[in-house]
Amino acid sequence: MAWRIEKSVVRGEIDNTCKGRVIGKLWLAGHTEPIHLDLKGNCLPDLAGCRIAFINPNPEPGKTDSFAKKQIGICGDLTASRKCKIPTIPIEQIKDWNKPIPFKWGNTLYLEWFSEFNGNVVIEAATWHLETSLPAWQMTPEEEAAQHEAKVEALKRFMERLQASLEEMDDSDPEEE
């Protein structure tokens, strides 16, 4: 299960101008200090080598009190070109809509990483304001394959840790709790 924090994000900055490292800051609703990102790996080719800034037009406070202030980990998929269906009617009308919801295809900002403290973290948003710099470097096909392999390994380690935690919970003595 992933931490999905997009509703709480007020704004953020991601910098992948140094190959092999993504740094950044996220400002969350209800927090006075930003969350700092320090991730190994790279963004996917559309954002590789770039600095990006984004703003959520409608942030909401969420359950992020136990979210680590320093997110150290491995990059998952960091892209602004994931395709998704975007409703063309106001979100408030969707619950009462009795026919297929009209939509258009659009790009989504999708930021995923594997945090040492919080595990899998995902931000996915289609309606945010996004600014991207020109790339300081371009990803080669070999680097893209290596990034994919690193993400798969990080996901595998996350799943192993999750499985171990579940097994630990199963093995606990109910009378001790």
N, C-alpha and C positions, 0 to 999 in steps of 0.2 A: 504494500500500500504506500502510495506517495503522499508527501506533504504537498497539497495544492494550495498555494498561497496567493494566487493572482488577485483575488478580491481585496486582499489587504494591502497590496502594493500601491503606493501613492505614485512613486516614480523610481527610476533606476538608471544605472550606467554600467555598461559592460565594455571591457577593453581587451582585445585579443591581438594588439599590435606587436606583441612579443610572441614569437612562435613557441608553442608548447605550454603557454600559460594564459589563463583568463582571470582577470581581476575585475572587481567592480563593487558597486554599492547599491543597496536596495533600501528605500525608505518605506516603512510599513506604517499603516494607520494605527495610531495609539502608541507608537514608539517615538522617543525623543531622539535617539541616535540611530544612524543607519546600520544595516547589516553589511558586513564586509565579505566579499567573495575572493577566494584564492584557490583556483582550480588548476589541476594539471590537465593538459590537453588543449584542444582547439575547438573553435566553433566549426560548424559545417561550412562548405565552400562559399555560400552566399554571404556569410558574416566573417569568415576567416580573414584575419589581418585588419579588421575594422574596430572602430569604437562606435558604440550605439548608445543612444539615450532614448528613454521611453517614459510616457506619462499615462497613467490610468485616469480617465476622466471621471470615474465614479468609484473611488476606493471606499471600502467598508472595513471597520475594525473586525478582526477575526481572532481565533484562538491561536495566537502566535507567541504567547508569553514564554513557552519553553523552546522556542526556536532559537538556535545558537546565534550569538551576535557575530561570530566569525565562522563562516562557512568554508571549511577546508575540505577539499575532496577532488573528485575526478569528473571531468566533463562528460555529460551524456550528449544528447542532441541539443545544440544551440543554433537555432535557425529562425529566419523571418520569412521562410518560404514554404512552410507546411500548409497544404491545402485543407480547407474546411468549408462546411456549409454555413453561411451567415444568414440568419432570418432577415427578411425584408419588411417585416412588420414589427412594431414596438414589442419589446420583450414582455411588457405587461399584458398584452393581448394573447400571448401564446397559450396560457392555461385555459382560456375560454374558447380557443379556436377549434372548430369542429370539422375541419377539412385539412388536407395536407398543408403544412406550413410552407409558404413561399420562401425561397432562399436564393442566394447567389453564391457562387464559389469565390473564395477570397483567400488571401494569405494570412497565416496566423503567426504571431511571434510565439515561439515555443522554446523555452529555456528549461533544460533538465540537467541536473547534476546529482552526484552521489556523495553526500556529505558524511564525513567521519562521525559526526554527532547525530544528525537528523535522518540519515539514510537517503532515500530517493526523494528529491525535491523537484516539483514541476510548476512552471508558470506558463499558462497558455492563454493568449488573448488575441482577439481579432479586431478590436475596435480602438486600440490604444494609438496615441500619437507616437510615431517612431522616427528618429533621425539617425542616419548612418553615415559614417565618414567613408571616404575612399579607402580601399585596402592598402595597408603598408606592405603587404606581401600576399602572394597567391598560393593556395594549397595545391600541391601536386596530387595526381591520382594515388601515388604510393602513400602520401601523408593522409589522404582521405581514408584509405583502407586501414592504415594503422590507427587512426582515430576511431573508426568503427570497431576494430578489435579491442581497443582499450575500453570502449563503452560496454561491449559485450562482457568483458572480464569484470568490470565494475558492477554490472547488473548481476552477474553470477555470484560475486562475493556478497552483494547485498542480499540476494535470495538465500544464500547459505547462512548468513547471520540471522535472517528472519526465521529460517527453519530451526536453527539452534535455539533461538529464543522461545519458539513455540514448544519445542521438545522439553526445554527447561521448565516451562510452565506446566506441561503435562506430568513431569516427574516430581513436581513439588508435592509435599504432603499437605492435604487439605486442612489437617488439624494444626499445622504450623502457621497457617494464615490467619 
